[in-house]
C-alpha cells in the first residue's frame, strides 16, 4: 500500500511535523510512504528523516537556492483552491495549487492524508481517484473560527475519515458539524520510546518545552516558579523552544529577578535528553488538542504538572497517579503542585515510574496499527507494492531538490537528513501540536553561520560517486557519564565497528593554527567490536571545540560523525566531582545544528573563577562565584578587576571571601557609567585572587550549556551620565522638556562564556 502525507513543510519544527514523521516511520515497516512537503525553506530538515520515507518538496523558498521560487509569478498570485479563512492562506498561491494538483494527478497513492485544514481541502480536491482520503485535525474544533469551519464543510464531507487526536474533540466535531458521509474518530499521536535512559527524578530542575506562544501561558508558569524559588531557591526552570513570546517572557523573568532560576533554553534538538535532565515537567497551556510534550516527558519518566485544559491532558494524565492536573491560568495551583513534588521525592519517583508505564499506550506500533485498521476498513490497499530500498548514498549533506510540476517521480529524492533504521523521527522536539513552526532559513544561520546555506560537495559533504558514498554516514549516540567520561556508541550502520581493521574516532580541534609543525591537533580513540568507546575523564583535550570524525584505519577515509542523541546529564554539575586545588577540566558533548554533527567542548584551566548567582539593583550588581584551583596563597580579600576592551584602563573593586573558596563582589554601576568614553564601552570581569598572580576571567563554564549568551540574560540598568554641573543640567533639561541623558549598563556572557559589562547610551 502507498501512503501519502501532505504537509505544509517537513523542513521546519513543530508537533505536526514530529507526529507525521513518527507515524510515517512506523508505517514504512510495511508500506511505501511519501511525505509531500508543499514548501522547502531550508537545506536540511531539522528532524531526522528515515531514509525509507520519500520526501517530495514542491515549492522551493530557500533564499540562497538557485531554484528559489519566492518571486515566481504564480507564487505571487493568490490561491484559488486553498481556503481563504485558513491562517496560512497568504502563503499559498496559484503555484501551490498547481504543484499539489500536478503531483496527485500522476500519483498512485492508496491513501492520502492532509495534515492541516487547507491541506485537507487540497486532498479533497486533488487526491487521485480511488484513494482513501483522510483529514487530520492537529488543533481543535473550537480553535478554528466559524468562517473556516463552514468553508471547510464541503471538503470535510468529501473525506472518508476525519481524525482528531482526542476523543473529546472528536465528539465536538460529530455534534457540531454533522458530517453524515465522513467517519469522525480520534487516534492520538504516537511518541516513541526515548533513545536515552529515563530520568531518576533526583535533580533540581523543572523542564517545560513547546512553542513560545501565548496559548502556552508560560507567564503563568514563570509567576508560579517565583513562588517555588522563594521556598526552594536551589531549583531551576528550563523552558525549551522558540517563538514570538520569547522577548516578552525574558522581560518577565528579568522583572521578577529570576534570571538565575528561569532559563529560556532556545531550541533543543532532540528534546528527550532535555526531559531526562528534569525531575519534574510542567505545562500551563490554555488549550491543547493533544499534548505531545506531556507524553514525551512521561515516556522519559518525568512526572508532569499540567493545566487541565481541553482536551488532551485529562485523556493522557491520570491525576495523582502519573502526574498532577491543575486549573487553567492558576499560578498558585501550579506552584503548589510543583512544591508538592519537590518536597516529596518518593512521590515523584513513584509518579515517574507510573508515567513511563502508562505512556506505553502511545507507542508508535500501537498507533500505527489503529491507522492501518482504519485504512483497511475504508477499503485501501487493493494492490501489493514492493517495499522501497533505502538509497545507499544517503548522507547528512544529501539534497532533495524540488522537481517542477510534471517531472517524473524518479526526479525526486529521499529525505536529506541522516536517518537510520534504529532512530526515530521524533529526534527533534521543540514545538507543539498546534501546527508547524517554520523558522526562516536565517534562524540557523544566525546561530551557526558556517553551517547555513546550500550544502556544497566537499570533505564533509561528498559529491555522488565519491568513495565516502560507499557507506551510509555513521550515526552515534553519546553519553556524558557521572565521572566525567564520555561513552560513544555507533548505532548506524550497526556492523560498522566490527569490520576488519576496526574503527576509530578522530577528534579534531577547531580554530587553531595546528601544532608546532602546522598539522591539525587531533586525538584518536578506538571503538571496541561492540561499537562503543570511552573518552576517559581527564582526557588530554586542550581547551576548545573538537569535531568528531569516524576513520577506518584500513583506508584512512574519514567521515564526520552524526549524533542521533547526546545525553549530557553527566555534564550538569562537574564542580561536585572536582577536588579542591585541581583547577578545571570539563568536557561537554553536544549536537551541532543544522547537520547534527557530534562535537565536544573542552574547558581546561589550572585556575578558574566560576560565576554564580548575580544580584541586580539600581546601584550595583552583586557577582558571586567560586575559585577553583590552587588557592593556598590567596589574598585576604579578592578584587574584581574590570578591564576596558581595546584599552589598558582598569577599575579594581574589592570583594569578600565566602566559605568554600567562594567570593562576592558588589560592582557599582555609577563607577562604570561615569567612565563612559565611547558610543559603546565594554568591560571584561577578572578576579585577582592573589597579589602576585595574574587575574583570571570570571566565566560560567561548569554545566551542560555550551553557549551561555542566549540563555543567561540580565536586566539592563539605567543611570544618569556623570557630567559637570549635573544637577543644574537636569533642571535646565526639565525646564526645556528634554529627556535626561542616560546610559544603559548590561551584564552579559561573551562567546567564551566570560562575563562582561556593556555600557551604551540609553
N, C-alpha and C positions, 0 to 999 in steps of 0.2 A: 504494500500500500504506500502511496506517496502522499505526504502531508506537507502542506504549505502554510507557513505563518506569515502574515502581512503585518509589518511593524513600522512605526514612524522612523526609527533609526536603531540599528543594533550596535552602533559605534559609540553611543553615549553610556550613561549610567543611570540606574533607577530600577524601581521594583518591577515594572512591566518587562523591561529587558531581562532582568535577572530571572524572573519566573518563567519567561518564554524559553530562555536557554536551558533552564533546569528541565523543563518538560520535553523540549526538543531533544536534549541529550539522552534522556531515558527512552523516548520513542525510537531513537536511532538504533537501539539494540535490535529492533525487529522490523523497522520500516525505513523507507527513503524519506529524508526530512530536508526541507529547504526553509530558509528564512529570507523573505523578500523585504529588504530594507529600503523604504522609499527614499531616504536621504543617506548620504555618506558625507559626514562633516569632519572626519579625522582619518589619518592613515591607518592606525592600528586600533582595533576595538579596545575599550577599557576592560571588558570582560574577556576571559579566556574562552575560546570557542572550540568545541570538539571538532576535529578535522572531518568527522563523518557527516557533519552538517554543512550543506551547501549554502553559502551566503550570496545573495543576489542583490547588489545595490543598484538602484535605478537612476538616481539623480545625484551628481557629484557637486557638492557645495564647498569643497575644500579650497580656501582662497589661493593657496600656493600650487594647486594642481593644474597641470596643463589642460585637463579636461573639465575644469570648473565650469558649471553651468548656471551660476547665480545670475548672470546677465543674459541668459538665453531669452530670446523674445517670448517664447511660450512660457518661460518661468515667470515673466513679468506680467503675464495675463492672468486674470482670476480664474479659479477652478469653476467648472460647470457641474461637476458630479460630486463634489465634496460638500457636506452640509455647511451652510453659511453661518449657522449659530454655533458651530464647533469652535472650541477655544483656539485651535491651531489653523483656522481657516485661512488666515493671511499668509501662512507658509506654503499653502498648496496652490496649484496653478493649472493652467491648461497642459503644461508639460507633465506634471504628476498624473493628471487624468490619463494622458495618452500613454505614458510609460506603464502604468499599472494595467490599463486595458490591453496594451500590446503583449505584456508578459503573460497574462492569463488567457489571451486569445490563442496562444500556442502551447499552453500548459496542459499536461495530462494528470494534474493532481487529483487525487481521490477525495481529499479533504482540504478545505481552505478555511483558515481561522483568522479573523480580524481582531486586533488587539486594542482598539480604541474606537469611539463612536464613528469618526469619519472614515476609518478604515473598514469598519463593519459595513458602512454604506458602499464603499468600493467593492467589497466582497459580494454584497447583494447584487450589484450591477454588472461586475466584470468577471466573476468566477466562471470557470469552464462549465459547459453543460454536463449534467450528470454528477458533478461533485457535490459532496455534502458540505453545506455552508454553516459555519459556526461563528457566532459573535461572542467575544469575551468582554465582561464588564469588570474592569480593574478599579473602578471607583464605586459609586453607589447611585441608586435611583434619585435620592434626594439631593445629591451633589449637582446633578445636571439641571439646568434651567428648563422650565416648562416648554419654552420655544424649541429647544433642542430635542426634547423627548418627542414632541409632535412631529418635528421634521424627520426624526429617525423612524417614526412608526411604520411607514411603508417598507423601509429597509429591514426592520426587525421582523415584519410579517413574512418577508421573503426567506428568512433563515429556517434551517432545520432545527437548530438549537441555539439558545442564548444562555451562556454560563456565567454566573456570578461566583464570587469567592466566599460568600457567606450565605447561610440559609435564611437569615433574617432579611437580607437584601433581596434574595430570590422571591421571598414571599411578598415583599412590597411590589416588585415588578409584576408578579402574577396578578395582584389585586388591582394595581393602578393602570396597567397597560392593557391587560386582557388581550393576549395575542393567541387566538384560537389555533392557528396553524403552526405555531412555534413552541417547541418544548423549552420551558424555562426551568432551570435547575441550578444547583450550586455544587461546585467542586473546588475545594480550597487549593491554594498554591502549595507547591511542594518545596521542601527545604532539605537538601542532602545532609548526610552525616558529615560533621566537620572534619577537616583534614588535619586538625590539631587536637591534642589531648584536652579534655574538658577542664574547666576551672575547678579549683579546690575550694573556692569561696573564702580563702584565707586572707586576701589582701584588704586594702582600704580604699578601693576605687569603685565608684559607680559609673557605669557606662551607658550612654544613650547614643543612638545612631539614626540617621534619616536626613531628609532634605531640610535645610534651614528655612522653613516657610511658616507662615502664620498659623496654618491649621495644626502644626505640631506643638504649638504653645510652649516653646522652650522657655519663654519668660516665666511661666508658672513653675517649671522645674528649677530655674535659677533662683527664684524667690524662695522656693521650698528648701533648696540647698543652703541658702543663707541661714535658715533655722538649724539645719543639720550641723553646719560648721560652728555655730555658736555653742553647741554641746560637744561635738566631736571634731575638733579642728584638724586632726590628723587625716581626715578623709578628703578625697578629691573627686570631682565630677569631670568626666571626659565626654564631650559631645562630638561625635564623628559625622562629617557630612559637609556639604556646601549648599549655598542658596542665597536668596535675596535678603534674608533677615540677618545675615552674618554681622554687618556693621552695627545694626541696632542691638543685637544681643551682646556684642562686645561692649558697647556703651553701658548696657545694663550691668554687666559684670563689673566694669570699672567703677560705676557709680556706687555699687554695693560693696566695693572693696574686696571683691572675690577673685582678684587676678591671680592669686597663688592657689586657689581652690577649684575654680571652674575653668577648664581649658577647652577652647574651640580647636579641635584637632585637625580640622580640614578633612579632605577626602582621605580615606584609608582603604587600602586595597591589598588583599581581601579583608573582610571585616571580621571573620572568625578569630584571627589572632588578637583582635582588639577586644572582642567579647570575653575571651578567656582570661584577659588581664583583670577583669572585673569580679568583684564579689557579689554585686547586685547590678541589675539592669533597670532602666526606667524609661517610661513612655508617657507623655502627657498630652497626647493628641486630642483635638476637639472632635474629630471623627476619623474612623479607619474603615476601609472596605474589608480589609483582612488583618493586616498587621504582621508583615514579614519579619520585622525586627523582633517581635515577640517570640516567634517560633525559632528564629536564629539563636537568640540568647538562650532559650530553653534547651535547644539541641547542644549548646555549649555548656550546659549545666549551671547556668546563671539564673537565679530566680528573678522574675520581673515584677516591678511595681508599675501598674498601668492604670490609666483612667478607663472607666467603664463606659466607653463611648460606643456608638453604633458603628459597625456591627460586630467587627471581628473579635475584640478582646474577650468578651464573655463566651464566645464559642471556642476560644483557644485556652484561656487560663481557667483553672479550677481554683476559685478564690479560697485561700487558706491552705491549699494543698501544694500547688506548684508555683504560686505567685500570689500577689495581692492586687485587688481591684479597688480603686478609689473614685470618688465623684469627679466629673469633668470640671476643670478650672479651679479646683480647691487646693491651693498651695499648702494650707495647713494639714490637710489629709495626706498629701503626698509626703510632706516632711515627717508626719507621724509614722507612716508606713515604712519609710526608709529607716528611720531610727529604730523601729521595731526589729528590723532585720539586722541592723548594725549592732544593736545591743545583744542580740541572741544569735551567736554563731552556730549553735546547734540547730536552730530553726532554719537558718538559711542553707545549711548543709543538707538538711532533710528536704527542703523545698527544691534545692538544686538537683538532687537525685531524682525526685519526682518529676521535675521538669524534663530531664533527659528521657525518662521512661515514657512520659505521656506524649512527648513531641514526636515519637516514632511514627505516629499515625499520619504524619505529613511527609513520610519518606517518599522520594520520587517514584519507586516502583509501585507503591500503593496508589498514588495519584495518577500515574500513567495508566495503570490498569483500569481506573474508572473512565479515563478518556477513551481508551481502547474499546471498552464495553460500549460506550456511547457511540463511537464510530460504527461498531458492528450493528447496534440496534437501529441506526439510521441508514443501514444498507451500504456503507462504504466498503471499498476494497474488493471490487469484482474481479481483479486480475492480479496475479502474482508478480512481484518485482524482485530482481536481484538486489542484494544488499550492496550499497556502494563501497568501494575500496578507497581508503584514505590515500591521498597523493603522497608519494614518497618524498616530495620536495617541499613539503610544508615547513616553513621556518618562521621564527619570530618576526622577521622582516618581510615576509612574503606579502604580496599585494593583491587585493581583489579589485580589479578595475571595473567600473561600471560599463556595461555594454549598452550601446544605443538600442532604442526600441527596434525590434525586428531582427536583432542579431541572433545567431544560433545559440542554443543553450550552452554549447561547448565553449563559447567565448567567455563564459562566466566561471569564476574560480571558487575556491573554498574559503572558509574563514581564515583571516590572516593574523591570528594570534596563536602563540604556541599552544597546541592542545595535546592531550594525551588521554589514552583510554582510561586512565586511573584518576584523572582530575575531574572537576565538575565546573559547570559554567557559573556556579554561584561564587566563584573566587573573588569577585569584586562587589562588595555590598555597601553602598553608601546612600542610596536613595530610598524610596519607599514605593508602595504600590499605587501611588497617585500619579501615574504617568511616567514617561521617560524624561529624565533630566538630560539635557543635551548641551552641556557647556561647550562653548565655541572652541575652535582649534587653538586660540591663543591661551586658553587656560593652562594646558600643559607646557606651552612654550614659555610662559612666564616663570613656571617653577623650574623647568629644566630646558633652557633654551637650546642646548646642544642636541636634544633628542626630538625637537619639534620639526615639523615639516616633512616633506616627502622622503621616504627611505630610498637611498641610492645604493647600488652594488658596491661592496667594499669588504674589508676583512670581517666586519660584524654583520654584514648583510650581503652574502654572496649572490652573484647572479646565477640564474638557472644554468646548469651544466658544470658549475664549479665543483671540485671534489667535496666541498663542505656539504653539498646537497645529497651525498650518498646516503646519509642517515638523517632521520628527523633531529631537530635541535634538542639537545639534552635538557631535561627539566628535573629540578631537585627541590626538596624541602629542606629547610634549615631551622634548627632549634638552638636557641641560646640556653645553655644549661645553668643550673643554680650555682655551679662552681666557677662560672665564667668561661667555660669551654664552649665550643660550637660543634654540633653534630650536623653533618650534611648527608642527605640520603638521595641518591639518584632514583627517580620514580619512572622516568621515561627516557629512552627505551629501557624496558625493565632488565634486559640482559647485557646492557652496555658495559657495566663494570666487570662482568665475568669474562669478557673476551680475552683471548691470548694476548699477553703483553700488559694487561691491566689497564688502569685508567688513573689519571692524575688531575687534581685541582690545582690550577696555577692562579695565584692572586697577584695582580699587577698594580703597583702603586701609581696613582694618577697625579698629574700636575707637578711632577718633579723633573728635574733635568737628568735623572738617572744616577747611577753610581759614579765612582771616580773614572771609570773607563767609558762613561757615556751610555752604558746599557741600561735598559729599564730595570727598576728594582722589583724583584719577583720573589715569591715564596711558593714552594711546591709541597703538596700533601698527596699521599697515595690512598686511593679508595681500596677498601677491602673487597673481597669477592662478592660479599653480600650487598655491595653498592653503598656502603656507609664509610665515612671517615670522621675523624675528630681533629679539630684545631684546638690544641690544648690551651687552657687558661695561662696567660703569661707568654703566649707565643711571640716570637720576635717579629712583630709587625709594627714598624715605625709609624708615627702619627700621620694620619691622612686617610684618603679614600682608596680602597682596594677593589678593583673589578675582578670578578671570578670567571675563570675560563675552565673548560674541560679539555685536557690534552691526552691524546692517545700516543704513548711512548713509541710504538712501532713506527708511526708515520710522522710524528711531531705536529700533526694537524691540531689546531685549537679552535674551539667554538665557544662563544660566550655562553655562560650558564644561566638559563632562565629559572627563576624561582616561582614555584607554584604558591607556596605559603612560607612565611618566616615567622616563627614563634619567638617573640622577643622577651618572654617573661623573665628569663634569667638575667636580662639586662636592666630590669626595673630598678633594683636597689644595690648596685655594686659596692657602694660605700660600706654596706653591712659586712662584707667579707674582706675588706681591706684592713690590714693591721696598722696600728699607729706607726708613723715613720716610714711607711712603704711607698709613699707617693701614689700616683695614679697610673693604672694600666687597665683600660676599659675597651672592650670590643663589642660593637653593636652591628648585627647583620640587618640588612633591610632590602626591600624590593623596590627598585628604582623604575618609575614610570618614564615613558609610556611603554617601553619594551620589556618591563618586568624582570630586568637582569638582577642577579644576586650581587650585592656589593657589601663591603664591610667598612665600617668607620672605626678607626683605631685612635684612641687617645692615650698618649704616653707622656707623663710629666713627672719628674722627680719631686717637684713641689707644686702644689696647686691650691688655689683659693676657690673653693666651690661655693657659688652663690646659693643662698637660701631664700627665706621669706623676705619680701620687700614691703615696707610700710610707707604709704604716701600721705603727706599732709600738705597744707598750703605753704608751709615754711620749709619743710625738708623731706628728704627721702631717707628712711632707715634701711640700710642694707645689712643683712646678716649673712653669715656663711660659716664655712668650716675650713681650716687649714689642714691639708694632707701632705705628709712628707716630713723630713727632719725638722723638728721644732724645739730641740733642746736649747738652742741658742736664741730663742725668740725674744724680742724686746718686751719691756714691761707693758708697753701699750702699742697696739698696731696702728698703722697710719694708712688711710685711704689716699692714694696719690692719683690726682686727676691730671691727665696729660692731654693738652690740646693737639689734635691731629695736625700734621704738617707744621709743627712748631715745637720749640723747646720749652714752652711755658708750662709750668706745673703749679698745682694747688694741693697742699697737703692738709688733710683733715684728720685729727686724732680720733681714735676709736677705743674700744674696750674689749678685753678678752673675756669670754664666757667659758663655763665648764666644757670639757670635751674638745679643746682646741677650736672652739667656736669664737667668732668675732662679731662685733656690731659697731657700725659707724653711722652717725647722722650727717647726711650730706646736705648742707644748706643751699637752697635754691638761690637765695639772694646773692651769694658769692659768685655763682656762675652767670646769673643774669647781669650782674654789674660788669663782668669781664667780656661781654659780648662785643666782638670786633667786626664780624663779617655778617653777610646775609644768613649764613648758617655756620655755627660753631659746633664742633664735635669733640667731646672729651671722653677719653678712654679711662676706665677704672682699673687701677692697680692696687695691690696690697703690699705694703712694706712691713714684713713681719719681723725683720731683724735689721739692726742699723748697718751691718757690714755685708748684707746680702742684697742682691738685685730684687726689686719688687716683682711680683707675679700678677698676671691679669686675673681679674675676678670674672669667672665664667661659670655657666651652668652646663656641666658635662655628664653628670653621673645619673643617667636614667636611660630610657629606651628611645627618647625622641632625638633624632639625628639633627634636625634643624629647628631651633627654638624660636626664631624670629617671628614666625606667623602664629605661634602657639601661645607664647607668653607675651602679653601686651599690658602696658601700664598706662594709666590715665595721665594725659598731659596736664601740666600745671602752668598757670599763667601768672607772671609777675610784672610789675612796672619796670620799665627801663630806668636804670640808675643814671641820672643826669644832673649837672649842676643846677641849683635853684629849683629842685624838683617840685616842692610844694607850690611855689609861685607858678611854675609851668602848668601844673594840674589845674590851679584856679583859673588861669588865663584860658586854657582849653575848655574848661567848663563854661566860662562866660561866652566863649565863641561857639559853644555847642559842637566842639570837635571831639572825636574819640581819643581816649588816652592811649599813649604809645605803650604797648605791652610786648613782652617776649614770652614765648612758649617753650617749656622745658619738658623733654620726654625721655624717659629711661627705656632703652631698647637693647636687644641682642644683635650682634653682628653675624656675619656668615660663619664665624668660628665659635659662635655661642658666647662670646665675651660681652660683658655689659659696657654700655657707653651712654652718654647723655647728649642729646641733640638740642641745640638752642637756636631758635628761629624767631623772626617777627611773628606776632600773633595777628 
